[in-house]
Amino acid sequence: MGIYGTVNNLSAIHLDLSKEMEVARREEITLGKATIYCNLDGTYAKEYEIEIEKIFIGNDTDNKSMLIKVTDQELLNQTGGIIQGMSGSPVIQNGKLIRSYNQCFGK
């Protein structure tokens, strides 16, 4: 399990190299505050606050590794929480990428 892939045309994805970050190891994930990046209006991704409520460290049978709760009032006002289309949204904690949303579940 991990993050991997090949990008053949960097200019096509409008990559902002100033926002590079490390990928956290599973044991670095902690309960508490984190953020999720998602694009709700089709123009750009924005950062929203969440809480990691439970971590399933030993769960290797499926991709559900944590339980998250949306705490950002703006995101709650716009969506009511996690909605279809947020799959793949990155979750950031302590300046590191900890997971993409499709590997956790929320409420």
FIFIMAR-533150 format. One record per residue: x, y, z of N, C-alpha, C in turn; residue number from 1; residue in one letter. Coordinates in Angstrom, 3 decimals, padded with zeros to 6 digits. Example, Ala and Ser with C-alpha at 12.3 -4.5 7.8 and 13.67 -1.06 7.14 Angstrom:
2
REC      n_xx      n_yy      n_zz     ca_xx     ca_yy     ca_zz      c_xx      c_yy      c_zz    k  r
REC   013.190  -005.690   007.800   012.300  -004.500   007.800   013.200  -003.300   007.800    1  A
REC   012.850  -002.250   007.080   013.670  -001.060   007.140   012.900   000.030   007.870    2  S
This chain:
107
REC      n_xx      n_yy      n_zz     ca_xx     ca_yy     ca_zz      c_xx      c_yy      c_zz    k  r
REC   000.841  -001.159   000.000   000.000   000.000   000.000   000.894   001.233   000.000    1  M
REC   000.469   002.269  -000.671   001.258   003.487  -000.706   000.791   004.392  -001.812    2  G
REC   001.518   005.455  -002.000   001.203   006.417  -003.052   002.227   006.242  -004.158    3  I
REC   001.746   006.013  -005.359   002.658   005.801  -006.467   001.959   006.171  -007.760    4  Y
REC   002.699   006.304  -008.814   002.126   006.605  -010.109   003.119   007.316  -010.988    5  G
REC   002.692   007.615  -012.203   003.531   008.293  -013.176   002.751   009.449  -013.775    6  T
REC   003.375   010.606  -013.824   002.783   011.766  -014.488   003.624   012.031  -015.724    7  V
REC   002.998   011.970  -016.884   003.724   012.150  -018.128   003.737   013.596  -018.608    8  N
REC   002.801   014.425  -018.122   002.717   015.811  -018.569   002.453   016.704  -017.356    9  N
REC   003.512   017.158  -016.677   003.375   017.973  -015.471   002.607   019.271  -015.719   10  L
REC   002.756   019.871  -016.880   002.076   021.135  -017.143   000.560   020.963  -017.190   11  S
REC   000.081   019.789  -017.497  -001.356   019.548  -017.589  -002.040   019.512  -016.227   12  A
REC  -001.280   019.287  -015.154  -001.911   019.193  -013.840  -001.709   020.439  -012.994   13  I
REC  -001.070   021.455  -013.525  -000.879   022.733  -012.830  -000.326   022.511  -011.427   14  H
REC   000.759   021.818  -011.344   001.380   021.448  -010.090   002.046   022.645  -009.427   15  L
REC   001.724   022.877  -008.165   002.330   023.950  -007.392   003.413   023.336  -006.504   16  D
REC   004.654   023.388  -006.963   005.752   022.745  -006.247   006.054   023.396  -004.908   17  L
REC   005.532   024.592  -004.673   005.758   025.244  -003.387   004.963   024.567  -002.273   18  S
REC   004.042   023.681  -002.619   003.215   023.011  -001.621   003.570   021.535  -001.477   19  K
REC   004.791   021.185  -001.844   005.229   019.800  -001.651   005.231   019.474  -000.165   20  E
REC   004.942   018.220   000.182   004.998   017.815   001.583   005.338   016.341   001.681   21  M
REC   005.806   015.979   002.839   006.142   014.586   003.106   004.872   013.770   003.294   22  E
REC   004.990   012.488   003.055   003.911   011.543   003.341   004.204   010.933   004.705   23  V
REC   003.237   011.001   005.607   003.414   010.474   006.959   003.316   008.949   006.960   24  A
REC   004.070   008.343   007.846   003.919   006.913   008.077   002.649   006.689   008.898   25  R
REC   002.069   005.540   008.784   000.816   005.228   009.474   000.917   005.484   010.979   26  R
REC   002.067   005.164   011.580   002.221   005.345   013.026   002.371   006.812   013.434   27  E
REC   002.515   007.723   012.475   002.602   009.147   012.782   001.231   009.811   012.906   28  E
REC   000.180   009.147   012.458  -001.164   009.705   012.516  -001.635   009.700   013.966   29  I
REC  -002.209   010.830   014.412  -002.692   010.942   015.786  -004.146   011.400   015.793   30  T
REC  -004.815   011.172   016.895  -006.165   011.688   017.072  -006.092   013.204   017.156   31  L
REC  -007.127   013.866   016.689  -007.181   015.314   016.809  -007.281   016.025   015.480   32  G
REC  -006.862   017.267   015.495  -007.039   018.160   014.345  -006.239   017.712   013.126   33  K
REC  -006.862   017.943   011.983  -006.236   017.718   010.682  -007.009   018.586   009.691   34  A
REC  -006.616   018.557   008.451  -007.344   019.294   007.421  -007.565   018.393   006.211   35  T
REC  -008.547   018.757   005.431  -008.835   018.062   004.183  -008.873   019.120   003.088   36  I
REC  -008.296   018.821   001.946  -008.347   019.718   000.790  -009.403   019.186  -000.160   37  Y
REC  -010.318   020.052  -000.563  -011.281   019.637  -001.585  -011.702   020.847  -002.412   38  C
REC  -012.194   020.564  -003.587  -012.602   021.567  -004.554  -014.116   021.487  -004.685   39  N
REC  -014.824   022.420  -004.077  -016.285   022.389  -004.105  -016.883   023.173  -005.261   40  L
REC  -016.175   024.182  -005.743  -016.757   025.048  -006.766  -016.156   024.870  -008.153   41  D
REC  -015.237   023.936  -008.304  -014.663   023.671  -009.612  -013.517   024.576  -010.015   42  G
REC  -013.088   025.485  -009.121  -012.010   026.397  -009.489  -010.696   026.049  -008.809   43  T
REC  -010.695   025.836  -007.508  -009.466   025.490  -006.809  -009.782   024.749  -005.513   44  Y
REC  -008.820   023.997  -005.032  -008.983   023.255  -003.786  -008.757   024.184  -002.610   45  A
REC  -009.553   024.006  -001.584  -009.454   024.805  -000.375  -009.292   023.870   000.814   46  K
REC  -008.644   024.369   001.861  -008.377   023.578   003.060  -009.519   023.765   004.069   47  E
REC  -009.990   022.648   004.632  -011.061   022.665   005.622  -010.645   021.842   006.844   48  Y
REC  -011.113   022.248   008.015  -010.746   021.577   009.259  -011.584   020.324   009.493   49  E
REC  -010.908   019.292   009.996  -011.560   018.046   010.392  -010.941   017.587   011.707   50  I
REC  -011.529   016.572   012.310  -010.968   015.911   013.493  -010.835   014.426   013.165   51  E
REC  -009.706   013.861   013.510  -009.543   012.418   013.412  -010.007   011.853   014.745   52  I
REC  -011.085   011.079   014.718  -011.693   010.584   015.949  -011.229   009.191   016.336   53  E
REC  -010.856   008.389   015.362  -010.416   007.024   015.644  -009.447   006.601   014.555   54  K
REC  -008.445   005.845   014.934  -007.446   005.339   013.994  -007.470   003.820   014.048   55  I
REC  -007.548   003.201   012.899  -007.546   001.744   012.800  -006.181   001.309   012.279   56  F
REC  -005.178   001.331   013.160  -003.784   001.060   012.781  -003.620  -000.300   012.114   57  I
REC  -004.227  -001.322   012.657  -004.019  -002.675   012.146  -004.945  -003.086   011.035   58  G
REC  -005.747  -002.173   010.495  -006.712  -002.540   009.468  -006.034  -002.620   008.105   59  N
REC  -005.692  -003.827   007.699  -005.103  -004.034   006.380  -006.052  -004.773   005.448   60  D
REC  -007.290  -005.045   005.915  -008.224  -005.806   005.102  -008.995  -004.935   004.116   61  T
REC  -009.159  -003.658   004.428  -009.763  -002.727   003.485  -009.046  -001.387   003.641   62  D
REC  -009.515  -000.380   002.985  -008.799   000.905   002.991  -009.292   001.885   004.046   63  N
REC  -010.074   001.428   005.007  -010.581   002.326   006.033  -009.608   002.361   007.201   64  K
REC  -008.866   003.451   007.321  -007.825   003.520   008.332  -008.119   004.523   009.428   65  S
REC  -009.168   005.338   009.259  -009.492   006.316   010.289  -010.940   006.759   010.171   66  M
REC  -011.473   007.260   011.286  -012.799   007.851   011.331  -012.597   009.343   011.497   67  L
REC  -013.165   010.127   010.583  -013.003   011.578   010.652  -014.350   012.251   010.840   68  I
REC  -014.300   013.466   011.383  -015.488   014.290   011.556  -015.170   015.673   011.001   69  K
REC  -016.041   016.193   010.149  -015.864   017.537   009.624  -016.224   018.524   010.728   70  V
REC  -015.311   019.454   011.021  -015.551   020.478   012.034  -015.565   021.882   011.443   71  T
REC  -015.185   022.023   010.193  -015.127   023.329   009.540  -016.543   023.802   009.213   72  D
REC  -016.934   024.923   009.821  -018.305   025.418   009.655  -018.620   025.764   008.205   73  Q
REC  -017.661   026.306   007.473  -017.903   026.638   006.063  -018.211   025.380   005.251   74  E
REC  -017.429   024.328   005.454  -017.671   023.072   004.731  -019.003   022.459   005.148   75  L
REC  -019.315   022.500   006.441  -020.603   021.978   006.911  -021.767   022.765   006.313   76  L
REC  -021.628   024.075   006.222  -022.692   024.902   005.639  -022.897   024.596   004.164   77  N
REC  -021.801   024.316   003.440  -021.897   024.071   002.000  -022.330   022.652   001.664   78  Q
REC  -021.917   021.679   002.474  -022.134   020.280   002.091  -022.853   019.446   003.155   79  T
REC  -022.831   019.888   004.391  -023.382   019.084   005.488  -022.392   018.063   006.002   80  G
REC  -021.230   017.963   005.403  -020.206   016.986   005.812  -019.506   016.416   004.597   81  G
REC  -019.147   015.157   004.655  -018.490   014.482   003.535  -019.561   014.100   002.513   82  I
REC  -019.304   014.448   001.257  -020.269   014.144   000.199  -019.589   013.412  -000.955   83  I
REC  -020.414   012.862  -001.834  -019.896   012.208  -003.026  -019.058   013.202  -003.815   84  Q
REC  -017.946   012.751  -004.337  -017.049   013.610  -005.085  -015.823   014.024  -004.288   85  G
REC  -015.844   013.779  -002.971  -014.685   014.112  -002.152  -013.673   012.961  -002.105   86  M
REC  -013.985   011.868  -002.747  -013.071   010.741  -002.772  -011.742   011.169  -003.366   87  S
REC  -010.678   010.847  -002.693  -009.353   011.220  -003.151  -008.851   012.524  -002.571   88  G
REC  -009.713   013.239  -001.827  -009.268   014.494  -001.214  -008.179   014.207  -000.191   89  S
REC  -007.058   014.920  -000.253  -005.966   014.641   000.682  -006.277   015.105   002.102   90  P
REC  -005.814   014.314   003.066  -005.916   014.657   004.477  -004.509   014.994   004.959   91  V
REC  -004.371   016.155   005.607  -003.080   016.660   006.054  -003.092   016.775   007.573   92  I
REC  -002.019   016.315   008.206  -001.860   016.491   009.648  -000.393   016.759   009.940   93  Q
REC  -000.145   017.768   010.758   001.220   018.146   011.132   002.113   018.376   009.912   94  N
REC   001.529   018.983   008.871   002.292   019.318   007.677   002.644   018.147   006.779   95  G
REC   002.014   016.985   007.026   002.282   015.804   006.208   000.982   015.238   005.638   96  K
REC   001.087   014.674   004.433  -000.036   013.974   003.829  -000.218   012.668   004.580   97  L
REC  -001.408   012.457   005.145  -001.600   011.205   005.886  -002.458   010.206   005.130   98  I
REC  -003.341   010.666   004.297  -004.170   009.767   003.491  -004.963   010.589   002.502   99  R
REC  -005.433   009.915   001.470  -006.465   010.539   000.663  -007.788   010.067   001.238  100  S
REC  -008.840   010.864   001.079  -010.099   010.589   001.749  -010.673   009.233   001.384  101  Y
REC  -010.436   008.737   000.190  -011.050   007.463  -000.181  -010.516   006.313   000.669  102  N
REC  -009.595   006.592   001.566  -009.065   005.568   002.461  -009.485   005.808   003.904  103  Q
REC  -010.521   006.593   004.092  -011.083   006.795   005.423  -012.573   007.029   005.265  104  C
REC  -013.264   007.194   006.335  -014.684   007.474   006.225  -015.058   008.501   007.264  105  F
REC  -016.107   009.247   006.995  -016.420   010.353   007.877  -017.893   010.476   008.171  106  G
REC  -018.178   011.503   008.973  -019.584   011.777   009.275  -019.785   013.276   009.302  107  K
